[in-house]
Amino acid sequence: MSEFNDQVIADFNQNGGHPGGMFAGAPVLLLHAIGAKSGLERVQPLMYLRPQNDGPWYIFASYGGAPKDPAWFRNLLAHPDVEISVGDGKTIEKIPVRARVVEGSERDTIYAEQARRFPQFAKYEEVTTRDIIPVIELTAR
């Protein structure tokens, strides 16, 4: 997975925040989180939802429907003040954000919208044995 992520990150940086391959046309950001145990920066490419151009970004701890949450989710719980990199196809901007886990009907509405736009997210929810796939709101700080 690390090699795959490294390639997506390189593609993201080379193409102004718009990676190609399986992410061509999808909204992708780079999450710069701090390791819960190591204290080191970890960079993770993630698809996101941003319903309003001036609103928060939403990311999804889907982990492809795996039975456990991804490590980056635990990192966000330990250190919610992080940065993201987003691009417009030409330039990439690094933005400080605060992470908040979205719950209840708000979570359900946001996840349903992501699954509507990108059906693989519906599949992740179908196959996981977790109670829910966490949704995280990233608000500029």
C-alpha positions as CSV (number, residue, x, y, z in Angstrom):
1,M,0.0,0.0,0.0
2,S,2.9,2.4,0.8
3,E,4.2,2.1,-2.8
4,F,0.8,2.7,-4.2
5,N,0.3,5.8,-1.9
6,D,3.7,7.1,-2.8
7,Q,2.8,6.9,-6.5
8,V,-0.5,8.7,-6.0
9,I,1.2,11.4,-3.9
10,A,3.8,11.9,-6.6
11,D,1.1,12.1,-9.3
12,F,-0.9,14.5,-7.1
13,N,2.1,16.8,-6.7
14,Q,3.1,16.6,-10.4
15,N,-0.4,17.4,-11.6
16,G,-1.4,20.3,-9.4
17,G,-3.5,18.2,-7.0
18,H,-5.3,16.1,-9.7
19,P,-3.9,12.6,-9.8
20,G,-4.7,10.3,-12.7
21,G,-5.1,6.6,-12.8
22,M,-7.9,5.2,-10.7
23,F,-8.3,8.7,-9.2
24,A,-8.7,10.5,-12.5
25,G,-11.6,13.0,-12.1
26,A,-12.0,12.3,-8.4
27,P,-11.5,14.9,-5.7
28,V,-8.4,13.9,-3.8
29,L,-6.5,15.7,-1.0
30,L,-3.4,14.8,0.9
31,L,-3.9,14.5,4.6
32,H,-0.8,15.5,6.6
33,A,-1.5,13.8,10.0
34,I,0.7,13.2,13.0
35,G,1.3,9.6,14.0
36,A,-0.5,8.8,17.2
37,K,2.5,6.8,18.5
38,S,5.4,8.0,16.5
39,G,4.7,11.7,16.4
40,L,5.9,11.8,12.8
41,E,4.1,13.3,9.9
42,R,2.2,10.8,7.8
43,V,0.8,11.7,4.4
44,Q,-2.2,10.0,3.0
45,P,-4.0,10.6,-0.3
46,L,-7.8,10.5,0.3
47,M,-10.9,11.1,-1.7
48,Y,-13.1,13.8,-0.3
49,L,-16.5,15.5,-0.5
50,R,-16.8,19.2,-0.4
51,P,-20.5,20.2,-1.0
52,Q,-19.8,23.9,-0.8
53,N,-16.7,25.7,-2.1
54,D,-16.2,27.6,1.1
55,G,-17.3,24.8,3.4
56,P,-15.5,22.0,5.2
57,W,-14.0,18.9,3.5
58,Y,-15.3,15.5,4.4
59,I,-13.1,12.4,4.3
60,F,-14.1,8.8,4.9
61,A,-12.3,6.1,6.9
62,S,-13.5,3.4,4.5
63,Y,-10.2,1.5,4.3
64,G,-11.9,-0.3,1.3
65,G,-14.4,-1.8,3.6
66,A,-11.8,-3.6,5.8
67,P,-12.9,-4.8,9.2
68,K,-10.8,-2.1,11.1
69,D,-10.3,1.6,10.8
70,P,-7.3,2.9,8.9
71,A,-4.3,4.1,11.0
72,W,-4.7,7.6,9.8
73,F,-8.1,7.7,11.5
74,R,-6.5,6.9,14.9
75,N,-3.9,9.5,14.2
76,L,-6.6,12.1,13.7
77,L,-8.3,11.1,16.9
78,A,-5.0,11.7,18.8
79,H,-4.0,14.8,16.9
80,P,-7.1,16.6,15.3
81,D,-5.1,19.7,14.2
82,V,-3.6,18.8,10.9
83,E,-3.0,20.1,7.4
84,I,-4.3,19.1,4.0
85,S,-3.0,19.8,0.6
86,V,-5.6,20.5,-2.2
87,G,-5.0,21.5,-5.7
88,D,-6.9,23.1,-8.6
89,G,-4.9,21.3,-11.4
90,K,-2.3,24.1,-11.5
91,T,-1.3,25.0,-7.9
92,I,-1.5,23.1,-4.6
93,E,-2.4,24.9,-1.4
94,K,-1.6,23.5,2.1
95,I,-4.4,24.4,4.6
96,P,-4.4,24.0,8.4
97,V,-7.6,22.2,9.4
98,R,-9.2,20.7,12.5
99,A,-10.7,17.2,12.3
100,R,-14.1,16.3,13.8
101,V,-15.8,12.9,13.6
102,V,-19.3,13.4,12.2
103,E,-22.1,11.3,13.9
104,G,-25.7,10.4,13.6
105,S,-28.0,11.6,10.8
106,E,-25.4,14.2,9.8
107,R,-22.9,11.4,9.2
108,D,-25.5,9.3,7.3
109,T,-26.4,12.2,5.0
110,I,-22.8,13.0,4.1
111,Y,-21.9,9.3,3.6
112,A,-24.9,8.8,1.4
113,E,-23.9,11.7,-0.8
114,Q,-20.4,10.4,-1.2
115,A,-21.8,6.9,-2.1
116,R,-24.2,8.5,-4.6
117,R,-21.3,10.3,-6.3
118,F,-18.8,7.4,-6.0
119,P,-20.6,4.0,-5.8
120,Q,-17.6,2.2,-4.5
121,F,-18.3,3.9,-1.1
122,A,-21.7,2.1,-1.0
123,K,-19.8,-1.1,-1.6
124,Y,-17.4,-0.4,1.2
125,E,-20.3,0.1,3.6
126,E,-21.9,-3.1,2.4
127,V,-18.8,-5.3,2.9
128,T,-17.4,-4.0,6.2
129,T,-18.0,-5.7,9.5
130,R,-17.6,-2.4,11.3
131,D,-20.7,-0.8,12.7
132,I,-20.1,2.3,10.6
133,I,-17.5,3.8,8.4
134,P,-16.4,7.0,10.1
135,V,-16.9,10.4,8.4
136,I,-14.5,13.1,9.4
137,E,-15.1,16.8,8.8
138,L,-12.1,19.0,8.2
139,T,-12.6,22.7,8.9
140,A,-10.1,25.4,8.1
141,R,-8.6,26.9,11.2
